[in-house]
Amino acid sequence: MSLRVVLCTAPNKAIAQQIANSLVAEKLAACVNIISGIESVYEWQDQIETDQEYQLIIKTASTCLDNAFQCVCALHPYDVSEWIVLDACASEQYGMWMRNVLNNH
């Protein structure tokens, strides 16, 4: 099982917490960090937009990615939610903890 980190933004704290709680409860992520106070600048429908958002850092495994993505899509209000997957290397102890959490589902 390869470890992955996924970046996903949410429009408010309640949605960020709902997504994080669902991912962890369903064992689709070992941990989700929620960072408040980020400002996103992006183009949407030919306009430059600026929004205050919450950044989710989802720590998961390659075997969980598809189900985790479906979970986020079901809970997320955006038409196109951020879903950026990064390969991850972890310390031996942290990696073992993640594998133990994610394998117990």
KOLTORDO-338923 format. One record per atom (N, C-alpha, C): x, y, z; atom name; residue in three letters. Coordinates in steps of 0.02 Angstrom, whole numbers, padded with zeros to 5 digits. Each point is the difference from the previous one (the first is absolute). Last residue first. Example, Ala and Ser with C-alpha at 12.3 -4.5 7.8 and 13.67 -1.06 7.14 Angstrom:
REM residues 2
+--------+--------+--------+-------+--------+
!      X !      Y !      Z ! atome ! residu !
+--------+--------+--------+-------+--------+
!  00642 ! -00112 !  00354 !     N !    Ser !
!  00042 !  00059 !  00003 !    CA !    Ser !
! -00039 !  00055 !  00037 !     C !    Ser !
!  00015 ! -00286 ! -00004 !     N !    Ala !
! -00045 !  00059 !  00000 !    CA !    Ala !
!  00045 !  00060 !  00000 !     C !    Ala !
+--------+--------+--------+-------+--------+
REM end
This chain:
REM residues 105
+--------+--------+--------+-------+--------+
!      X !      Y !      Z ! atome ! residu !
+--------+--------+--------+-------+--------+
! -00515 ! -00092 !  00398 !     N !    His !
! -00068 !  00015 ! -00022 !    CA !    His !
! -00028 ! -00054 ! -00044 !     C !    His !
!  00232 !  00047 !  00105 !     N !    Asn !
! -00051 ! -00027 !  00045 !    CA !    Asn !
! -00070 !  00022 ! -00021 !     C !    Asn !
!  00209 !  00070 ! -00104 !     N !    Asn !
! -00011 ! -00072 ! -00013 !    CA !    Asn !
! -00056 ! -00029 !  00042 !     C !    Asn !
!  00077 !  00227 !  00025 !     N !    Leu !
! -00035 ! -00009 ! -00064 !    CA !    Leu !
! -00013 ! -00072 ! -00017 !     C !    Leu !
!  00120 !  00059 !  00201 !     N !    Val !
! -00065 !  00032 !  00001 !    CA !    Val !
! -00039 ! -00017 ! -00064 !     C !    Val !
!  00223 ! -00074 !  00012 !     N !    Asn !
! -00042 ! -00035 !  00048 !    CA !    Asn !
! -00071 !  00029 !  00002 !     C !    Asn !
!  00162 !  00110 ! -00132 !     N !    Arg !
! -00019 ! -00065 ! -00030 !    CA !    Arg !
! -00045 ! -00039 !  00047 !     C !    Arg !
!  00089 !  00203 !  00082 !     N !    Met !
! -00048 !  00011 ! -00054 !    CA !    Met !
! -00024 ! -00066 ! -00030 !     C !    Met !
!  00172 ! -00012 !  00160 !     N !    Trp !
! -00063 !  00020 !  00031 !    CA !    Trp !
! -00054 !  00010 ! -00053 !     C !    Trp !
!  00217 ! -00042 ! -00076 !     N !    Met !
! -00030 ! -00060 !  00029 !    CA !    Met !
! -00067 !  00016 !  00033 !     C !    Met !
!  00124 !  00181 ! -00082 !     N !    Gly !
! -00024 ! -00041 ! -00055 !    CA !    Gly !
! -00033 ! -00064 !  00025 !     C !    Gly !
!  00108 !  00138 !  00156 !     N !    Tyr !
! -00061 !  00032 ! -00024 !    CA !    Tyr !
! -00031 ! -00041 ! -00056 !     C !    Tyr !
!  00209 ! -00074 !  00083 !     N !    Gln !
! -00053 ! -00006 !  00051 !    CA !    Gln !
! -00066 !  00030 ! -00024 !     C !    Gln !
!  00192 !  00019 ! -00140 !     N !    Glu !
! -00020 ! -00070 !  00007 !    CA !    Glu !
! -00058 ! -00007 !  00049 !     C !    Glu !
!  00016 !  00229 ! -00127 !     N !    Ser !
!  00046 ! -00036 !  00044 !    CA !    Ser !
! -00027 ! -00071 !  00008 !     C !    Ser !
! -00072 !  00104 ! -00224 !     N !    Ala !
! -00010 !  00014 !  00071 !    CA !    Ala !
!  00054 ! -00034 !  00040 !     C !    Ala !
! -00079 !  00090 ! -00266 !     N !    Cys !
!  00046 ! -00041 !  00039 !    CA !    Cys !
! -00009 !  00020 !  00072 !     C !    Cys !
! -00161 !  00030 ! -00238 !     N !    Ala !
!  00025 !  00018 !  00066 !    CA !    Ala !
!  00049 ! -00051 !  00026 !     C !    Ala !
! -00140 !  00112 ! -00237 !     N !    Asp !
!  00033 ! -00057 !  00031 !    CA !    Asp !
!  00031 !  00022 !  00066 !     C !    Asp !
! -00215 !  00126 ! -00099 !     N !    Leu !
!  00073 !  00001 !  00002 !    CA !    Leu !
!  00025 ! -00065 !  00029 !     C !    Leu !
! -00239 !  00124 ! -00115 !     N !    Val !
!  00031 ! -00057 !  00034 !    CA !    Val !
!  00076 !  00003 ! -00007 !     C !    Val !
! -00233 !  00166 ! -00010 !     N !    Ile !
!  00069 ! -00006 ! -00024 !    CA !    Ile !
!  00034 ! -00053 !  00041 !     C !    Ile !
! -00244 !  00122 ! -00039 !     N !    Trp !
!  00021 ! -00069 !  00017 !    CA !    Trp !
!  00068 ! -00010 ! -00032 !     C !    Trp !
! -00214 !  00200 !  00039 !     N !    Glu !
!  00072 ! -00014 ! -00006 !    CA !    Glu !
!  00013 ! -00072 !  00021 !     C !    Glu !
! -00241 !  00064 ! -00101 !     N !    Ser !
!  00039 !  00005 !  00062 !    CA !    Ser !
!  00074 ! -00016 ! -00014 !     C !    Ser !
! -00223 !  00086 ! -00139 !     N !    Val !
!  00064 ! -00032 ! -00011 !    CA !    Val !
!  00042 !  00009 !  00063 !     C !    Val !
! -00219 !  00068 !  00014 !     N !    Asp !
! -00008 ! -00036 ! -00063 !    CA !    Asp !
!  00063 ! -00039 ! -00017 !     C !    Asp !
! -00057 !  00054 !  00260 !     N !    Tyr !
!  00027 !  00030 ! -00061 !    CA !    Tyr !
! -00017 ! -00042 ! -00061 !     C !    Tyr !
! -00054 ! -00056 !  00236 !     N !    Pro !
! -00048 !  00042 ! -00037 !    CA !    Pro !
!  00026 !  00028 ! -00066 !     C !    Pro !
!  00053 ! -00240 !  00148 !     N !    His !
!  00027 !  00065 ! -00020 !    CA !    His !
! -00050 !  00041 ! -00041 !     C !    His !
! -00018 ! -00235 !  00083 !     N !    Leu !
! -00009 !  00049 !  00054 !    CA !    Leu !
!  00016 !  00072 ! -00021 !     C !    Leu !
!  00022 ! -00195 ! -00146 !     N !    Ala !
! -00068 ! -00005 !  00028 !    CA !    Ala !
! -00014 !  00055 !  00051 !     C !    Ala !
!  00218 ! -00024 ! -00095 !     N !    Cys !
! -00047 !  00025 ! -00050 !    CA !    Cys !
! -00072 !  00000 !  00027 !     C !    Cys !
!  00171 ! -00097 !  00133 !     N !    Val !
!  00007 !  00073 ! -00003 !    CA !    Val !
! -00051 !  00029 ! -00049 !     C !    Val !
!  00011 ! -00234 !  00012 !     N !    Cys !
! -00025 !  00027 !  00063 !    CA !    Cys !
!  00002 !  00077 ! -00001 !     C !    Cys !
!  00098 ! -00116 ! -00179 !     N !    Gln !
! -00073 ! -00004 ! -00003 !    CA !    Gln !
! -00032 !  00029 !  00062 !     C !    Gln !
!  00234 ! -00016 ! -00005 !     N !    Phe !
! -00023 !  00051 ! -00048 !    CA !    Phe !
! -00076 ! -00001 ! -00004 !     C !    Phe !
!  00101 ! -00167 !  00128 !     N !    Ala !
!  00007 !  00065 !  00034 !    CA !    Ala !
! -00025 !  00056 ! -00046 !     C !    Ala !
!  00011 ! -00217 ! -00089 !     N !    Asn !
! -00056 !  00007 !  00048 !    CA !    Asn !
!  00003 !  00066 !  00038 !     C !    Asn !
!  00177 ! -00047 ! -00150 !     N !    Asp !
! -00064 !  00003 ! -00037 !    CA !    Asp !
! -00059 !  00010 !  00048 !     C !    Asp !
!  00222 ! -00028 !  00095 !     N !    Leu !
! -00011 !  00062 ! -00037 !    CA !    Leu !
! -00068 !  00004 ! -00034 !     C !    Leu !
!  00118 ! -00178 !  00140 !     N !    Cys !
! -00059 !  00036 !  00024 !    CA !    Cys !
! -00021 !  00058 ! -00044 !     C !    Cys !
!  00199 ! -00138 ! -00032 !     N !    Thr !
! -00057 ! -00046 ! -00002 !    CA !    Thr !
! -00066 !  00033 !  00022 !     C !    Thr !
!  00213 !  00114 !  00011 !     N !    Ser !
! -00022 ! -00008 ! -00070 !    CA !    Ser !
! -00063 ! -00044 ! -00004 !     C !    Ser !
!  00033 !  00132 !  00226 !     N !    Ala !
!  00040 ! -00049 ! -00037 !    CA !    Ala !
! -00029 ! -00007 ! -00070 !     C !    Ala !
!  00005 !  00214 !  00195 !     N !    Thr !
! -00035 ! -00061 ! -00019 !    CA !    Thr !
!  00048 ! -00047 ! -00036 !     C !    Thr !
! -00047 !  00258 !  00122 !     N !    Lys !
!  00053 ! -00051 ! -00001 !    CA !    Lys !
! -00034 ! -00067 ! -00009 !     C !    Lys !
! -00062 !  00273 ! -00050 !     N !    Ile !
! -00027 ! -00067 !  00013 !    CA !    Ile !
!  00057 ! -00051 ! -00007 !     C !    Ile !
! -00053 !  00271 !  00039 !     N !    Ile !
!  00058 ! -00042 ! -00018 !    CA !    Ile !
! -00019 ! -00070 !  00022 !     C !    Ile !
! -00142 !  00242 ! -00052 !     N !    Leu !
!  00003 ! -00066 !  00030 !    CA !    Leu !
!  00062 ! -00035 ! -00027 !     C !    Leu !
! -00083 !  00269 !  00027 !     N !    Gln !
!  00039 ! -00050 ! -00036 !    CA !    Gln !
! -00001 ! -00065 !  00039 !     C !    Gln !
! -00173 !  00223 ! -00024 !     N !    Tyr !
!  00035 ! -00044 !  00047 !    CA !    Tyr !
!  00036 ! -00052 ! -00042 !     C !    Tyr !
! -00076 !  00266 ! -00070 !     N !    Glu !
! -00017 ! -00071 !  00002 !    CA !    Glu !
!  00038 ! -00035 !  00056 !     C !    Glu !
! -00075 !  00251 ! -00133 !     N !    Gln !
!  00030 ! -00027 !  00061 !    CA !    Gln !
! -00023 ! -00073 !  00004 !     C !    Gln !
!  00023 !  00140 ! -00237 !     N !    Asp !
! -00043 ! -00026 !  00054 !    CA !    Asp !
!  00043 ! -00020 !  00060 !     C !    Asp !
! -00011 !  00126 ! -00265 !     N !    Thr !
!  00039 ! -00004 !  00061 !    CA !    Thr !
! -00047 ! -00022 !  00056 !     C !    Thr !
!  00012 !  00008 ! -00296 !     N !    Glu !
! -00035 ! -00004 !  00064 !    CA !    Glu !
!  00051 ! -00003 !  00057 !     C !    Glu !
! -00028 !  00068 ! -00279 !     N !    Ile !
!  00048 ! -00013 !  00053 !    CA !    Ile !
! -00038 !  00005 !  00066 !     C !    Ile !
! -00111 ! -00074 ! -00242 !     N !    Gln !
!  00008 !  00053 !  00050 !    CA !    Gln !
!  00055 ! -00020 !  00050 !     C !    Gln !
! -00097 ! -00141 ! -00181 !     N !    Asp !
!  00032 !  00059 ! -00030 !    CA !    Asp !
!  00007 !  00060 !  00047 !     C !    Asp !
! -00079 ! -00216 !  00078 !     N !    Gln !
! -00047 !  00028 ! -00049 !    CA !    Gln !
!  00023 !  00068 ! -00025 !     C !    Gln !
!  00154 ! -00059 !  00177 !     N !    Trp !
! -00061 ! -00040 ! -00004 !    CA !    Trp !
! -00048 !  00037 ! -00046 !     C !    Trp !
!  00274 !  00002 !  00107 !     N !    Glu !
! -00045 !  00020 ! -00054 !    CA !    Glu !
! -00060 ! -00047 ! -00001 !     C !    Glu !
!  00157 !  00076 !  00221 !     N !    Tyr !
! -00007 ! -00047 ! -00055 !    CA !    Tyr !
! -00046 !  00029 ! -00053 !     C !    Tyr !
!  00119 !  00020 !  00266 !     N !    Val !
! -00012 !  00043 ! -00058 !    CA !    Val !
!  00001 ! -00047 ! -00060 !     C !    Val !
! -00023 ! -00022 !  00287 !     N !    Ser !
!  00008 ! -00030 ! -00066 !    CA !    Ser !
! -00018 !  00050 ! -00054 !     C !    Ser !
!  00078 ! -00011 !  00275 !     N !    Glu !
! -00033 !  00039 ! -00051 !    CA !    Glu !
!  00016 ! -00031 ! -00067 !     C !    Glu !
! -00012 ! -00090 !  00274 !     N !    Ile !
!  00036 !  00005 ! -00064 !    CA !    Ile !
! -00041 !  00043 ! -00048 !     C !    Ile !
! -00052 ! -00066 !  00240 !     N !    Gly !
!  00029 !  00064 ! -00019 !    CA !    Gly !
!  00040 !  00001 ! -00064 !     C !    Gly !
! -00024 ! -00228 !  00149 !     N !    Ser !
! -00046 !  00056 ! -00013 !    CA !    Ser !
!  00039 !  00060 ! -00026 !     C !    Ser !
!  00031 ! -00280 !  00001 !     N !    Ile !
!  00035 !  00063 !  00009 !    CA !    Ile !
! -00047 !  00056 ! -00018 !     C !    Ile !
!  00000 ! -00276 !  00070 !     N !    Ile !
! -00041 !  00054 ! -00026 !    CA !    Ile !
!  00036 !  00065 !  00017 !     C !    Ile !
!  00062 ! -00282 ! -00029 !     N !    Asn !
!  00014 !  00065 !  00031 !    CA !    Asn !
! -00046 !  00052 ! -00033 !     C !    Asn !
! -00015 ! -00278 !  00030 !     N !    Val !
! -00013 !  00058 ! -00043 !    CA !    Val !
!  00015 !  00062 !  00041 !     C !    Val !
!  00049 ! -00290 !  00000 !     N !    Cys !
!  00001 !  00065 !  00033 !    CA !    Cys !
! -00018 !  00053 ! -00052 !     C !    Cys !
! -00009 ! -00228 ! -00055 !     N !    Ala !
!  00025 ! -00011 !  00068 !    CA !    Ala !
! -00005 !  00065 !  00040 !     C !    Ala !
! -00164 ! -00078 ! -00207 !     N !    Ala !
!  00058 !  00041 !  00016 !    CA !    Ala !
!  00021 ! -00016 !  00072 !     C !    Ala !
! -00175 ! -00116 ! -00088 !     N !    Leu !
!  00025 !  00019 ! -00066 !    CA !    Leu !
!  00059 !  00047 !  00006 !     C !    Leu !
! -00159 ! -00106 !  00169 !     N !    Lys !
!  00068 ! -00026 ! -00009 !    CA !    Lys !
!  00025 !  00009 ! -00072 !     C !    Lys !
! -00205 !  00084 !  00111 !     N !    Glu !
! -00007 ! -00054 ! -00049 !    CA !    Glu !
!  00067 ! -00033 ! -00016 !     C !    Glu !
! -00009 !  00184 !  00151 !     N !    Ala !
! -00047 ! -00050 !  00026 !    CA !    Ala !
! -00007 ! -00060 ! -00047 !     C !    Ala !
!  00132 !  00186 ! -00069 !     N !    Val !
!  00033 ! -00037 !  00054 !    CA !    Val !
! -00047 ! -00054 !  00026 !     C !    Val !
! -00085 !  00142 ! -00167 !     N !    Leu !
!  00058 ! -00036 ! -00027 !    CA !    Leu !
!  00033 ! -00043 !  00054 !     C !    Leu !
! -00177 !  00146 !  00064 !     N !    Ser !
! -00024 ! -00057 ! -00041 !    CA !    Ser !
!  00058 ! -00042 ! -00026 !     C !    Ser !
!  00050 !  00200 !  00119 !     N !    Asn !
! -00029 ! -00051 !  00044 !    CA !    Asn !
! -00024 ! -00062 ! -00039 !     C !    Asn !
!  00080 !  00187 ! -00123 !     N !    Ala !
!  00054 ! -00032 !  00039 !    CA !    Ala !
! -00027 ! -00056 !  00043 !     C !    Ala !
! -00157 !  00131 ! -00119 !     N !    Ile !
!  00040 ! -00041 ! -00045 !    CA !    Ile !
!  00054 ! -00038 !  00039 !     C !    Ile !
! -00126 !  00153 !  00122 !     N !    Gln !
! -00043 ! -00055 ! -00022 !    CA !    Gln !
!  00039 ! -00047 ! -00046 !     C !    Gln !
!  00104 !  00200 !  00069 !     N !    Gln !
! -00004 ! -00049 !  00055 !    CA !    Gln !
! -00042 ! -00060 ! -00020 !     C !    Gln !
!  00013 !  00178 ! -00154 !     N !    Ala !
!  00066 ! -00029 !  00009 !    CA !    Ala !
! -00001 ! -00054 !  00054 !     C !    Ala !
! -00193 !  00127 ! -00030 !     N !    Ile !
!  00008 ! -00048 ! -00054 !    CA !    Ile !
!  00068 ! -00034 !  00005 !     C !    Ile !
! -00043 !  00170 !  00156 !     N !    Ala !
! -00048 ! -00055 !  00010 !    CA !    Ala !
!  00008 ! -00053 ! -00054 !     C !    Ala !
!  00127 !  00203 ! -00012 !     N !    Lys !
!  00025 ! -00047 !  00050 !    CA !    Lys !
! -00047 ! -00059 !  00008 !     C !    Lys !
!  00007 !  00124 ! -00239 !     N !    Asn !
! -00009 !  00021 !  00070 !    CA !    Asn !
!  00021 ! -00055 !  00047 !     C !    Asn !
!  00026 ! -00015 ! -00242 !     N !    Pro !
! -00020 !  00070 !  00006 !    CA !    Pro !
! -00009 !  00025 !  00072 !     C !    Pro !
!  00183 ! -00186 ! -00096 !     N !    Ala !
! -00071 !  00002 !  00018 !    CA !    Ala !
! -00019 !  00072 !  00012 !     C !    Ala !
!  00211 ! -00162 ! -00132 !     N !    Thr !
! -00024 !  00058 !  00037 !    CA !    Thr !
! -00074 ! -00007 !  00014 !     C !    Thr !
!  00221 ! -00176 ! -00042 !     N !    Cys !
! -00070 !  00015 ! -00017 !    CA !    Cys !
! -00020 !  00062 !  00040 !     C !    Cys !
!  00220 ! -00186 ! -00057 !     N !    Leu !
! -00019 !  00069 !  00016 !    CA !    Leu !
! -00071 !  00012 ! -00025 !     C !    Leu !
!  00150 ! -00232 !  00073 !     N !    Val !
! -00047 !  00032 ! -00046 !    CA !    Val !
! -00015 !  00070 !  00027 !     C !    Val !
!  00193 ! -00214 !  00020 !     N !    Val !
! -00027 !  00061 !  00032 !    CA !    Val !
! -00043 !  00033 ! -00053 !     C !    Val !
!  00096 ! -00270 !  00040 !     N !    Arg !
! -00016 !  00059 ! -00040 !    CA !    Arg !
! -00021 !  00057 !  00045 !     C !    Arg !
!  00133 ! -00267 ! -00006 !     N !    Leu !
! -00031 !  00055 !  00036 !    CA !    Leu !
! -00009 !  00060 ! -00046 !     C !    Leu !
!  00002 ! -00273 ! -00057 !     N !    Ser !
!  00038 !  00062 ! -00005 !    CA !    Ser !
! -00037 !  00055 !  00035 !     C !    Ser !
!  00006 ! -00280 !  00020 !     N !    Met !
! -00043 !  00059 !  00000 !    CA !    Met !
!  00045 !  00061 !  00000 !     C !    Met !
+--------+--------+--------+-------+--------+
REM end
